[in-house]
Amino acid sequence: MEPTPHTLVTGASSGIGRSAAVRLSRERNLILHGRNPQRLEETLRMCLNPERHTVWSFDLKNPGELAGSLTPLLVASGRCVDAFVHCAGMVTVLPMRSLDYRVAREIMKVNFFSAAEIINVLLKKKVNSQRLTNILFVSSIWSRFGARGHSAYCASKAALDGLMRALAVELAPAIRVNSILPGAIRTSMAAQGFDDLTILEKLARDYPMGTGLPDDIADAIEFVLSAKARWLTGQQIVIDGGRTVNMSLK
Ligand SMILES: NC(=O)c1ccc[n+]([C@@H]2O[C@H](COP(=O)([O-])OP(=O)(O)OC[C@H]3O[C@@H](n4cnc5c(N)ncnc54)[C@H](OP(=O)(O)O)[C@@H]3O)[C@@H](O)[C@H]2O)c1
């Protein structure tokens, strides 16, 4: 029997990943990934056709154990993955002066190495039957620009976008590979900033269109995965309400 195609969304237990999952559930079967099983179940209940989706709880700080967890989920169940959206991510303020390699490595593992490891599994013929056609990374505008105390986070997103460009060439024409680079989006990851009046005032000055919502990114994810984007590959797609083109002095 032919395996059933699914879209794998990492970080589906919260924020942008949850919003993307709910949006994609209208037309796709999903594998909802996250760490927190309760929050994953909440996402599942928010999705259309919950019986068509499945959850995968796995801590991406252990990418070395990832293949051993993802492979049986596909092989034993008759599922395959035709689209992979990497939304999972972590950020920790880590000034260079007090660089902590353990924390820096965790950021690299969750934001970058886990995506590479997942793709490695999904490219295995015996595991995924050459079904993969779409890879989409949720990167960040900080992949292109700097932010004090965020060198590890910026480097992890830049690595992700470097991988994106290389794979877009290596895996064409069978697989399209792109990154979406959001600006400030109101989620639990950005909650601290959105709770701070000084930061809120700066965001209001810097974002010509105001800050974004998870659904703004979910809309773009839906488009990039669709047939309407059939010729789109190897691109960093910035969605930031005009933040990175704003050179205003006040
Ligand atoms: N919010 C923004 O302003 C913004 C801007 C630019 C880029 N981004 C990027 O957008 C993506 C989604 O972030 P968000 O804003 O939606 O944040 P969020 O609400 O905090 O969601 C983060 C997601 O990543 C998962 N995750 C974190 N560490 C993990 C680990 N060790 N193992 C497995 N899963 C892990 C979380 O799972 P659990 O809930 O199960 O822990 C959660 O589903 C991230 O890659 C982030 O870098 C966000």
The ligand as an ORCA input file, in Angstrom:
! r2SCAN-3c Opt
* xyz 0 1
  N       8.397     35.390     17.621
  C       9.242     36.126     16.908
  O       9.295     37.361     17.029
  C      10.145     35.454     15.899
  C      10.858     36.272     15.009
  C      11.691     35.682     14.073
  C      11.819     34.297     14.029
  N      11.123     33.530     14.912
  C      11.297     32.070     14.817
  O      10.030     31.463     14.702
  C      10.100     30.121     15.187
  C       8.911     29.854     16.099
  O       9.048     30.666     17.251
  P       7.795     31.258     18.038
  O       7.948     32.717     18.074
  O       6.536     30.658     17.542
  O       8.144     30.744     19.514
  P       7.403     29.785     20.541
  O       5.959     30.131     20.624
  O       8.209     29.852     21.775
  O       7.548     28.337     19.875
  C       8.768     27.672     19.857
  C       8.525     26.246     19.453
  O       9.790     25.567     19.389
  C       9.713     24.379     20.151
  N      10.966     24.056     20.780
  C      11.811     24.879     21.445
  N      12.843     24.198     21.941
  C      12.658     22.900     21.592
  C      13.368     21.701     21.810
  N      14.492     21.659     22.540
  N      12.876     20.553     21.294
  C      11.736     20.558     20.587
  N      11.014     21.650     20.351
  C      11.471     22.809     20.847
  C       8.676     24.664     21.213
  O       8.169     23.426     21.699
  P       7.552     23.266     23.207
  O       6.441     24.279     23.307
  O       7.018     21.902     23.219
  O       8.660     23.527     24.146
  C       7.671     25.482     20.440
  O       6.771     24.657     19.753
  C      11.450     29.995     15.875
  O      12.337     29.282     15.042
  C      11.918     31.434     16.039
  O      13.323     31.533     16.034
  C      10.285     34.068     15.842
*
